[in-house]
Amino acid sequence: MLALALLSASSVRAQQPFTSNLLESSSIEGSSESTISNAPKRPRSFRPFTTLAVAVNGGTLGGGVELATPLSNAFNLRVGGDIVSFNYPFSLDGLDYTTKLHLRSGRVNLDWFLLRGSFHLSPGIFYANNSATAIATVPPGKQFELGNQTLINTVDDPIGGTASITYPRRLAPMLTAGSGNLIPRDGRHLTFPVEFGVAFTGQPQMNVQLNGTACTNQGCFDIAIDPTSQQNLAAEIRKLNDNLKKLTVYPILTVGMAYRF
């Protein structure tokens, strides 16, 4: 009996260190798993051309479509195209101009996300294939001016004509800023970007051609072939272009919706 008691006590003492080791091992593994689960997740790395986003937008450039792809975590490459047509009537010195503008443009931008958020600066290249035509009219029997000459429009052969506007360059630098990333770094798919800036298109030039019969106190004449009227028309064109000197940049403001695939 004494021998059996001694053997039993020895067995219990042998099992105690083994059980303690198991508990300690389990505690360490649980602590390790907790540490791993609570560790901050690393942000997703975006390598060049690994994904694509498409956007539709509207604004001062008209309606358009854009495509974007990442170059790195801080940069996107973005291309887009826009189209818009509208009328712009105005009057100057008694001449009424009804201008029709057809603006077709494309652009390539490098979006730089300075703070790794949604705000970005975007230098780029702006391509403009724009055309503008106008109809110039004077109400019959009304006075109008060409340069320093005051004329009266006739009723039988009223003054009319055309005008055109041309831009000095088709390719121009541009700079925009905005909020919204077409390729969100947080995994979202849908964004609503807003962008504003300018394209340095240069001053447009306007040209006017008139025909018809006008009168002064000295008589009536065909304005298209009268030397004095043509000189005064050239002065009127210079005045129009002086008013266009303020338009050396094209304002850009767009609002859109983008989806990342």
DOLO-294239 format. One record per residue (C-alpha): residue in three letters; residue number from 0; x, z, y. Coordinates in nm, 3 decimals, padded with zeros to 5 digits. Each point is the difference from the previous one (the first is absolute). Layout:
N
NODE|type|seq|px|pz|py
NODE|ALA|NUM|X|Z|Y
...
! end
This chain:
261
NODE|type|seq|px|pz|py
NODE|MET|0|00.000|00.000|00.000
NODE|LEU|1|00.277|00.086|00.239
NODE|ALA|2|00.167|-00.334|-00.073
NODE|LEU|3|-00.323|-00.189|00.068
NODE|ALA|4|-00.042|00.178|00.336
NODE|LEU|5|00.354|-00.086|00.102
NODE|LEU|6|-00.049|-00.368|-00.092
NODE|SER|7|-00.326|-00.018|00.202
NODE|ALA|8|00.157|00.152|00.311
NODE|SER|9|00.292|-00.240|-00.021
NODE|SER|10|-00.237|-00.300|-00.020
NODE|VAL|11|-00.193|00.110|00.312
NODE|ARG|12|00.322|00.041|00.199
NODE|ALA|13|00.112|-00.348|-00.105
NODE|GLN|14|-00.324|-00.164|00.115
NODE|GLN|15|00.002|00.164|00.348
NODE|PRO|16|00.295|-00.203|00.148
NODE|PHE|17|-00.147|-00.324|-00.142
NODE|THR|18|-00.340|00.067|00.160
NODE|SER|19|00.167|00.093|00.331
NODE|ASN|20|00.199|-00.324|-00.005
NODE|LEU|21|-00.317|-00.203|-00.059
NODE|LEU|22|-00.175|00.169|00.295
NODE|GLU|23|00.297|-00.058|00.229
NODE|SER|24|00.026|-00.366|-00.103
NODE|SER|25|-00.374|-00.053|00.059
NODE|SER|26|00.027|00.164|00.342
NODE|ILE|27|00.290|-00.225|00.103
NODE|GLU|28|-00.179|-00.315|-00.118
NODE|GLY|29|-00.317|00.098|00.192
NODE|SER|30|00.201|00.070|00.315
NODE|SER|31|00.177|-00.337|-00.036
NODE|GLU|32|-00.330|-00.188|-00.041
NODE|SER|33|-00.146|00.177|00.305
NODE|THR|34|00.305|-00.092|00.207
NODE|ILE|35|-00.025|-00.363|-00.107
NODE|SER|36|-00.374|-00.020|00.076
NODE|ASN|37|00.046|00.155|00.346
NODE|ALA|38|00.291|-00.222|00.097
NODE|PRO|39|-00.080|-00.239|00.289
NODE|LYS|40|-00.069|-00.357|-00.105
NODE|ARG|41|00.247|-00.260|00.117
NODE|PRO|42|-00.148|-00.271|00.226
NODE|ARG|43|-00.052|-00.334|-00.162
NODE|SER|44|00.285|-00.240|00.062
NODE|PHE|45|-00.100|-00.345|00.128
NODE|ARG|46|00.242|-00.275|-00.089
NODE|PRO|47|-00.013|-00.346|00.163
NODE|PHE|48|-00.295|-00.219|-00.097
NODE|THR|49|-00.133|00.240|-00.265
NODE|THR|50|-00.357|00.001|00.133
NODE|LEU|51|-00.224|-00.193|00.241
NODE|ALA|52|-00.270|00.076|00.255
NODE|VAL|53|-00.250|-00.228|00.172
NODE|ALA|54|-00.177|00.071|00.329
NODE|VAL|55|-00.268|-00.158|00.216
NODE|ASN|56|-00.006|00.071|00.373
NODE|GLY|57|-00.146|-00.098|00.333
NODE|GLY|58|00.111|00.030|00.360
NODE|THR|59|00.151|-00.190|00.289
NODE|LEU|60|00.160|-00.248|-00.242
NODE|GLY|61|-00.339|-00.075|-00.158
NODE|GLY|62|-00.079|00.053|-00.364
NODE|GLY|63|00.281|00.004|-00.249
NODE|VAL|64|00.150|00.089|-00.337
NODE|GLU|65|00.324|00.185|-00.075
NODE|LEU|66|00.219|00.058|-00.307
NODE|ALA|67|00.253|00.281|-00.031
NODE|THR|68|00.259|00.113|-00.252
NODE|PRO|69|00.248|00.291|00.009
NODE|LEU|70|00.370|-00.045|00.059
NODE|SER|71|00.084|00.371|-00.031
NODE|ASN|72|-00.165|00.338|00.058
NODE|ALA|73|00.027|-00.050|00.379
NODE|PHE|74|-00.051|-00.377|00.039
NODE|ASN|75|-00.269|-00.259|-00.076
NODE|LEU|76|00.008|-00.376|00.037
NODE|ARG|77|-00.327|-00.140|00.140
NODE|VAL|78|-00.124|-00.355|00.066
NODE|GLY|79|-00.331|-00.109|00.149
NODE|GLY|80|-00.201|-00.273|00.167
NODE|ASP|81|-00.286|-00.002|00.252
NODE|ILE|82|-00.237|-00.246|00.164
NODE|VAL|83|-00.240|00.027|00.294
NODE|SER|84|-00.184|-00.231|00.240
NODE|PHE|85|-00.177|00.099|00.320
NODE|ASN|86|-00.104|-00.128|00.343
NODE|TYR|87|00.139|00.132|00.327
NODE|PRO|88|-00.177|-00.123|00.315
NODE|PHE|89|00.149|00.061|00.346
NODE|SER|90|-00.011|-00.146|00.351
NODE|LEU|91|00.268|-00.064|00.260
NODE|ASP|92|-00.046|-00.153|00.348
NODE|GLY|93|-00.343|-00.141|-00.087
NODE|LEU|94|00.111|-00.161|-00.328
NODE|ASP|95|-00.172|00.134|-00.313
NODE|TYR|96|00.207|00.003|-00.318
NODE|THR|97|-00.149|00.044|-00.348
NODE|THR|98|00.298|00.071|-00.224
NODE|LYS|99|-00.013|-00.020|-00.379
NODE|LEU|100|00.281|00.185|-00.175
NODE|HIS|101|00.091|-00.057|-00.365
NODE|LEU|102|00.257|00.255|-00.116
NODE|ARG|103|00.165|-00.027|-00.341
NODE|SER|104|00.288|00.233|-00.070
NODE|GLY|105|00.218|00.140|-00.277
NODE|ARG|106|00.247|00.286|-00.007
NODE|VAL|107|00.265|00.172|-00.209
NODE|ASN|108|00.063|00.371|00.061
NODE|LEU|109|00.235|00.267|-00.125
NODE|ASP|110|-00.190|00.330|-00.004
NODE|TRP|111|00.230|00.298|00.057
NODE|PHE|112|-00.158|00.338|-00.078
NODE|LEU|113|00.220|00.226|00.209
NODE|LEU|114|-00.127|00.338|-00.120
NODE|ARG|115|-00.102|-00.117|-00.348
NODE|GLY|116|-00.364|00.035|00.109
NODE|SER|117|-00.255|-00.259|00.106
NODE|PHE|118|00.141|-00.070|00.350
NODE|HIS|119|00.224|-00.305|00.016
NODE|LEU|120|00.192|-00.231|00.232
NODE|SER|121|-00.014|-00.366|-00.093
NODE|PRO|122|00.234|-00.260|00.151
NODE|GLY|123|-00.080|-00.353|-00.108
NODE|ILE|124|-00.028|-00.373|00.062
NODE|PHE|125|-00.321|-00.146|00.143
NODE|TYR|126|-00.098|-00.364|-00.062
NODE|ALA|127|-00.266|-00.145|00.231
NODE|ASN|128|-00.168|-00.337|-00.044
NODE|ASN|129|-00.232|00.030|00.299
NODE|SER|130|-00.191|-00.259|00.196
NODE|ALA|131|-00.217|00.029|00.308
NODE|THR|132|-00.210|-00.261|00.176
NODE|ALA|133|-00.228|00.031|00.300
NODE|ILE|134|-00.262|-00.200|00.183
NODE|ALA|135|00.026|00.015|00.379
NODE|THR|136|-00.315|-00.060|00.203
NODE|VAL|137|-00.133|00.038|00.354
NODE|PRO|138|-00.373|00.024|00.072
NODE|PRO|139|-00.119|-00.319|00.178
NODE|GLY|140|-00.006|00.032|00.378
NODE|LYS|141|00.211|00.320|-00.001
NODE|GLN|142|00.329|00.066|00.173
NODE|PHE|143|00.324|00.064|-00.187
NODE|GLU|144|00.368|00.021|00.085
NODE|LEU|145|00.308|-00.178|-00.125
NODE|GLY|146|00.306|00.164|00.146
NODE|ASN|147|-00.069|00.022|00.374
NODE|GLN|148|-00.257|-00.280|-00.003
NODE|THR|149|-00.374|00.076|00.014
NODE|LEU|150|-00.214|-00.263|-00.170
NODE|ILE|151|-00.370|-00.060|-00.067
NODE|ASN|152|-00.110|-00.119|-00.339
NODE|THR|153|-00.224|-00.307|-00.010
NODE|VAL|154|-00.332|-00.027|-00.179
NODE|ASP|155|00.036|-00.356|-00.130
NODE|ASP|156|00.352|00.038|-00.142
NODE|PRO|157|00.065|00.374|-00.033
NODE|ILE|158|00.341|00.149|-00.059
NODE|GLY|159|00.087|00.083|-00.359
NODE|GLY|160|00.305|00.021|-00.218
NODE|THR|161|00.191|00.169|-00.276
NODE|ALA|162|00.265|00.268|-00.026
NODE|SER|163|00.242|00.103|-00.272
NODE|ILE|164|00.209|00.309|-00.064
NODE|THR|165|00.326|-00.007|-00.193
NODE|TYR|166|00.230|00.282|-00.109
NODE|PRO|167|00.379|-00.021|00.042
NODE|ARG|168|00.085|00.101|-00.356
NODE|ARG|169|-00.164|00.019|-00.340
NODE|LEU|170|00.235|00.262|-00.142
NODE|ALA|171|00.027|00.325|00.192
NODE|PRO|172|00.124|00.354|-00.062
NODE|MET|173|-00.260|00.274|-00.029
NODE|LEU|174|-00.007|00.378|-00.013
NODE|THR|175|-00.289|00.216|-00.115
NODE|ALA|176|-00.067|00.360|-00.093
NODE|GLY|177|-00.280|00.142|-00.205
NODE|SER|178|-00.150|00.253|-00.233
NODE|GLY|179|-00.075|-00.067|-00.362
NODE|ASN|180|00.213|-00.114|-00.291
NODE|LEU|181|-00.127|-00.297|-00.200
NODE|ILE|182|00.192|00.144|-00.296
NODE|PRO|183|-00.058|00.379|00.014
NODE|ARG|184|00.280|00.204|-00.153
NODE|ASP|185|-00.245|00.268|-00.118
NODE|GLY|186|-00.167|-00.223|-00.259
NODE|ARG|187|-00.315|-00.091|00.193
NODE|HIS|188|-00.136|-00.354|-00.023
NODE|LEU|189|-00.225|-00.035|00.308
NODE|THR|190|00.124|00.036|00.361
NODE|PHE|191|-00.123|-00.092|00.348
NODE|PRO|192|00.298|-00.110|00.214
NODE|VAL|193|-00.003|-00.028|00.380
NODE|GLU|194|00.271|-00.190|00.189
NODE|PHE|195|00.082|-00.079|00.364
NODE|GLY|196|00.281|-00.180|00.180
NODE|VAL|197|00.102|-00.330|00.158
NODE|ALA|198|00.139|-00.342|-00.089
NODE|PHE|199|00.245|-00.141|00.255
NODE|THR|200|-00.151|-00.350|00.015
NODE|GLY|201|00.112|-00.087|00.355
NODE|GLN|202|-00.207|-00.131|00.290
NODE|PRO|203|-00.250|-00.274|-00.088
NODE|GLN|204|-00.013|-00.313|00.216
NODE|MET|205|-00.320|-00.163|00.124
NODE|ASN|206|-00.052|-00.363|00.100
NODE|VAL|207|-00.311|-00.149|00.165
NODE|GLN|208|-00.122|-00.358|00.039
NODE|LEU|209|-00.293|-00.081|00.229
NODE|ASN|210|-00.204|-00.313|00.066
NODE|GLY|211|-00.304|-00.087|00.209
NODE|THR|212|-00.073|-00.051|00.368
NODE|ALA|213|00.048|00.265|00.265
NODE|CYS|214|-00.060|-00.011|00.375
NODE|THR|215|00.149|00.137|00.321
NODE|ASN|216|-00.090|-00.053|00.365
NODE|GLN|217|00.210|-00.319|-00.012
NODE|GLY|218|-00.193|-00.154|-00.291
NODE|CYS|219|-00.022|-00.006|-00.378
NODE|PHE|220|00.263|-00.101|-00.258
NODE|ASP|221|00.081|-00.004|-00.370
NODE|ILE|222|00.185|00.326|-00.060
NODE|ALA|223|00.190|-00.142|-00.301
NODE|ILE|224|00.191|-00.257|00.209
NODE|ASP|225|00.008|00.157|00.347
NODE|PRO|226|00.365|00.108|00.069
NODE|THR|227|-00.095|00.295|00.220
NODE|SER|228|-00.249|00.131|-00.255
NODE|GLN|229|00.257|-00.031|-00.279
NODE|GLN|230|00.252|00.200|00.204
NODE|ASN|231|-00.262|00.267|00.065
NODE|LEU|232|-00.095|-00.001|-00.370
NODE|ALA|233|00.366|00.070|-00.085
NODE|ALA|234|-00.012|00.295|00.242
NODE|GLU|235|-00.318|00.123|-00.171
NODE|ILE|236|00.171|-00.020|-00.341
NODE|ARG|237|00.291|00.207|00.133
NODE|LYS|238|-00.250|00.262|00.117
NODE|LEU|239|-00.160|00.010|-00.344
NODE|ASN|240|00.337|00.044|-00.169
NODE|ASP|241|00.095|00.274|00.245
NODE|ASN|242|-00.305|00.189|-00.124
NODE|LEU|243|00.123|-00.047|-00.357
NODE|LYS|244|00.337|00.163|00.071
NODE|LYS|245|-00.149|00.334|-00.102
NODE|LEU|246|-00.070|-00.130|-00.350
NODE|THR|247|00.355|00.000|-00.138
NODE|VAL|248|-00.103|00.211|-00.300
NODE|TYR|249|-00.298|-00.019|-00.232
NODE|PRO|250|-00.167|00.338|-00.062
NODE|ILE|251|-00.055|00.101|-00.362
NODE|LEU|252|-00.258|00.251|-00.119
NODE|THR|253|-00.132|-00.010|-00.356
NODE|VAL|254|-00.211|00.222|-00.224
NODE|GLY|255|-00.020|-00.067|-00.372
NODE|MET|256|-00.060|00.110|-00.355
NODE|ALA|257|00.266|-00.023|-00.271
NODE|TYR|258|00.007|00.039|-00.377
NODE|ARG|259|00.313|00.068|-00.205
NODE|PHE|260|00.003|-00.136|-00.354
! end
